[in-house]
Amino acid sequence: MVALTRVQRPNILLGYDGTEENAPALRWAVEEARLRGLDLEICYCWHWPYPRGHVDSDVQAVIQRAGENILREGARRARDLGASGEVCTLLRREPVSETLVHESDDAELIVVGSHERHRLPAGSTAVQLPARTHRPVIAVRGIAEPRRLVVAGVDGSAAADAALGFAIEEAALRDSDLRVVYGAWEPGAVPEAELALFTDKDRLFRTRAGMLDEAVHPWKRRYPHVRVQISLQLERPREVLLDAASGADLLVVGDRGAGGLDPLLLGATSSAMLHHAPCTVAIVPPTRPAAQWAA
């Protein structure tokens, strides 16, 4: 097990619903907990099928018992999959996103299932949760054969730096390569003072290459055993990231980039990755206290 260079929270939090579509998320959460040496907390949110205010204690008891059974089976599956730490269960009432945010204080990260690409509903937990929590969220798609590659999308923002740190951790834990990708053709997301760069592609490339080297260097020094590839392209971030993700196990992006203005919404690129990336996607917020990192 790789020793990380910072203090971690004690558990991995999994949003679970007991369906076969949710099984890849369970497998990912078990593996994440094992690799990080953390406990696993499985949370199921039961749904009240009647209008708000309707009271029926017998029906509620039946629904809650069904939830307890789902959690019991989920915990059994987690142990069968090799969960090495403690497996805890939480039964809560919907809404799911708010519940996971509330329960995430002790979570190093949150794992949820995701529909296949192009089928992700706007109101799904995988879309809503990253905009509401201060913890990294991993939206798991069907797990294929490991490719030993993690891709990180960067753009010079604070959120991108946190994403880069998370990505190199994942690469270290999974004995994978890390590809750092910067799609630098983003004139609509830069300050007015930088717009002139887009009239001189050579200057733009040199400027962004310097930013990229500066961003990557501290993380390479902290994790010298991780093989890091750097890809700077003068193309739109969305296209560059989707292309890179086609060969990856995990794509890591910040919750909003340099152009993100609304604190309640994901950035456009992050949202597009959740909807269209062919692999599992991690959305990482910028709030990672410097005191957590070892000198």
C-alpha positions in Angstrom: 0.0 0.0 0.0 1.3 3.4 -1.0 1.7 5.8 1.9 0.1 9.2 1.1 1.8 12.4 2.1 -1.1 13.9 4.0 -3.7 13.1 6.7 -6.9 11.4 5.5 -10.4 11.4 6.8 -11.4 8.0 8.2 -13.8 6.6 5.6 -15.0 6.3 2.0 -18.7 7.1 1.7 -20.7 5.2 -0.9 -24.2 6.2 -2.1 -25.8 2.8 -2.6 -29.1 1.6 -4.0 -28.7 -2.2 -4.3 -29.2 -2.4 -8.0 -26.9 -4.2 -10.5 -26.2 -0.8 -12.1 -24.8 0.3 -8.8 -22.5 -2.7 -8.5 -19.5 -1.0 -10.2 -19.6 1.8 -7.7 -19.6 -0.7 -4.8 -16.5 -2.4 -6.3 -14.8 0.9 -6.8 -15.6 2.1 -3.2 -14.3 -1.2 -1.7 -11.1 -0.9 -3.7 -10.7 2.8 -2.8 -11.1 2.0 0.9 -8.6 -0.9 0.6 -6.0 1.1 -1.2 -6.2 4.0 1.2 -6.5 1.9 4.3 -9.8 3.4 5.3 -13.2 2.2 6.5 -16.2 2.0 4.1 -19.5 3.6 4.9 -22.5 2.5 2.8 -25.5 4.9 2.7 -28.9 4.0 1.4 -31.7 6.6 1.2 -35.2 5.3 1.3 -38.0 6.8 -0.8 -41.4 7.8 0.6 -43.9 7.1 -2.2 -46.7 9.2 -0.9 -47.3 13.0 -0.8 -45.5 15.0 1.8 -47.5 15.0 5.0 -49.1 11.6 4.5 -48.5 9.4 7.6 -48.6 5.7 7.6 -46.3 4.1 10.2 -46.9 0.6 9.0 -45.8 1.4 5.4 -42.8 3.4 6.7 -41.7 0.4 8.8 -41.9 -1.9 5.7 -39.9 0.6 3.6 -37.3 1.0 6.3 -36.9 -2.8 6.7 -36.4 -3.1 3.0 -33.7 -0.5 3.2 -32.0 -2.4 6.1 -32.0 -5.6 3.9 -30.5 -3.7 1.0 -27.7 -2.4 3.3 -27.1 -5.8 4.9 -26.7 -7.3 1.4 -24.5 -4.4 0.3 -22.2 -4.9 3.4 -22.0 -8.6 2.6 -21.0 -8.0 -1.0 -18.4 -5.4 0.1 -16.8 -8.0 2.4 -16.9 -10.6 -0.4 -15.2 -8.1 -2.6 -12.3 -7.9 -0.1 -13.2 -4.9 2.1 -10.3 -4.9 4.6 -11.5 -2.2 7.1 -14.8 -1.8 8.9 -17.9 -1.7 6.8 -20.6 0.5 8.3 -24.2 1.1 7.0 -26.4 4.2 7.1 -30.1 4.2 6.5 -31.5 7.7 5.7 -34.5 9.2 4.0 -34.2 11.0 0.7 -33.1 13.4 -0.8 -29.9 11.6 -1.7 -27.6 14.5 -2.6 -28.3 16.4 0.6 -28.0 13.3 2.7 -24.6 12.4 1.3 -23.4 16.0 1.8 -24.6 15.9 5.4 -22.9 12.5 6.1 -19.6 13.4 4.4 -17.9 15.2 7.2 -15.8 12.1 8.0 -15.5 11.0 4.3 -12.2 11.3 2.4 -14.3 11.1 -0.7 -17.8 10.1 -1.9 -18.4 7.3 -4.5 -21.7 7.2 -6.5 -22.9 5.2 -9.4 -23.4 6.8 -12.8 -25.5 6.0 -15.8 -23.8 5.2 -19.1 -22.5 8.2 -21.1 -25.2 10.3 -22.8 -27.9 8.9 -20.4 -27.1 10.9 -17.3 -30.3 12.7 -16.1 -29.9 16.4 -15.1 -31.4 15.6 -11.7 -29.2 12.6 -11.0 -27.1 12.3 -7.8 -23.9 12.2 -9.9 -24.7 15.6 -11.4 -26.1 17.3 -8.3 -23.7 16.1 -5.6 -20.4 17.6 -6.9 -21.9 21.1 -6.9 -23.0 20.7 -3.3 -20.3 19.0 -1.4 -16.8 20.0 -0.4 -15.4 16.5 -0.8 -14.2 14.8 -4.0 -16.9 12.8 -5.8 -16.2 9.8 -7.9 -19.0 9.0 -10.4 -18.3 5.4 -11.4 -19.2 4.0 -14.9 -19.0 0.3 -15.7 -15.5 -0.9 -14.9 -13.6 -2.4 -17.8 -10.2 -4.1 -17.7 -7.7 -1.8 -16.0 -5.7 0.3 -18.3 -3.3 1.7 -15.6 -3.9 5.3 -16.6 -5.3 8.2 -14.7 -6.0 11.5 -16.7 -6.1 14.9 -15.0 -7.5 18.0 -16.6 -5.8 21.3 -15.6 -6.3 24.9 -16.6 -4.3 26.9 -14.0 -7.2 27.4 -11.6 -7.2 26.4 -7.9 -9.7 23.7 -8.6 -7.4 22.2 -11.2 -4.5 22.1 -8.8 -6.6 20.2 -6.3 -7.7 17.9 -9.1 -4.0 17.3 -10.1 -3.1 16.4 -6.5 -6.0 14.0 -6.2 -5.1 12.4 -9.6 -1.5 11.8 -8.7 -2.6 10.2 -5.5 -4.9 7.9 -7.4 -2.1 7.0 -9.8 0.2 6.3 -6.9 -2.3 4.1 -5.2 -3.3 2.2 -8.3 0.3 1.8 -9.7 -0.8 3.7 -12.8 0.6 6.3 -15.1 -0.7 9.9 -14.9 -1.4 12.0 -18.0 -1.9 15.7 -17.3 -3.9 17.3 -20.0 -4.4 21.0 -20.7 -6.7 22.1 -23.5 -5.5 25.7 -23.7 -7.9 27.1 -26.3 -10.2 28.8 -23.9 -10.6 32.5 -24.9 -14.0 32.7 -23.3 -12.7 31.8 -19.9 -9.7 34.1 -19.5 -9.3 37.7 -18.1 -9.5 40.4 -20.7 -5.7 41.0 -20.3 -4.9 37.6 -21.6 -7.1 37.7 -24.8 -4.2 39.0 -26.8 -2.5 35.7 -26.3 -5.0 34.1 -28.7 -3.7 36.1 -31.6 -0.2 34.6 -31.3 -0.4 30.8 -31.0 3.4 30.4 -30.4 3.3 32.8 -27.5 0.1 31.2 -26.1 1.8 27.8 -26.2 4.9 29.0 -24.4 2.9 30.8 -21.8 0.6 27.9 -21.1 3.6 25.4 -21.1 5.2 27.5 -18.4 2.0 27.4 -16.3 1.7 23.7 -16.8 5.3 22.9 -15.8 4.8 25.1 -12.7 1.6 23.3 -11.7 3.0 19.8 -12.2 6.5 20.2 -10.7 5.5 20.1 -7.0 3.4 17.0 -7.4 6.1 15.2 -9.3 8.5 16.0 -6.5 6.0 14.7 -3.9 5.3 11.5 -5.9 8.6 10.8 -7.8 7.7 7.2 -8.5 4.6 8.1 -10.6 5.2 8.3 -14.3 3.8 11.6 -15.4 3.0 12.5 -19.1 2.2 16.0 -20.0 -0.1 17.0 -22.9 -0.6 20.6 -23.9 -2.9 21.2 -26.9 -4.3 24.4 -28.4 -7.7 22.9 -28.6 -10.9 23.3 -26.6 -10.7 21.6 -23.1 -13.8 19.5 -23.7 -12.5 17.8 -26.8 -9.0 17.3 -25.5 -10.3 15.7 -22.2 -12.8 13.4 -23.9 -10.1 12.1 -26.3 -7.7 11.5 -23.4 -10.4 9.8 -21.3 -11.0 7.2 -24.0 -8.0 5.2 -22.8 -8.2 5.9 -19.1 -9.5 4.2 -16.0 -10.2 7.5 -14.3 -10.6 11.1 -15.4 -10.1 13.8 -12.7 -11.2 17.4 -13.1 -11.9 20.3 -10.8 -15.4 21.2 -9.9 -15.2 24.5 -11.9 -12.4 25.9 -14.0 -10.9 29.4 -14.4 -14.2 30.6 -16.0 -16.5 29.2 -13.3 -18.5 32.0 -11.7 -21.6 30.5 -10.0 -20.6 28.7 -6.7 -23.7 26.6 -6.9 -23.0 25.2 -10.3 -20.4 22.9 -11.8 -18.1 24.3 -14.5 -19.2 23.6 -18.0 -16.3 21.3 -18.7 -16.7 19.4 -15.5 -20.4 18.9 -16.3 -19.7 17.8 -19.8 -17.2 15.2 -18.5 -19.9 13.7 -16.2 -22.3 13.4 -19.1 -20.0 12.3 -21.9 -16.7 10.8 -20.6 -16.4 7.1 -21.4 -14.7 6.3 -18.1 -15.2 6.9 -14.4 -15.0 10.6 -13.5 -13.8 12.3 -10.3 -14.9 15.9 -9.5 -12.6 17.5 -7.0 -13.3 20.8 -5.2 -10.5 23.3 -4.5 -10.9 23.3 -0.7 -8.0 21.2 0.5 -6.3 22.8 3.5 -2.6 23.2 3.1 -2.1 22.0 6.7 -3.0 18.5 5.7 0.0 18.1 3.5 3.3 16.8 4.9 6.4 19.0 4.5 
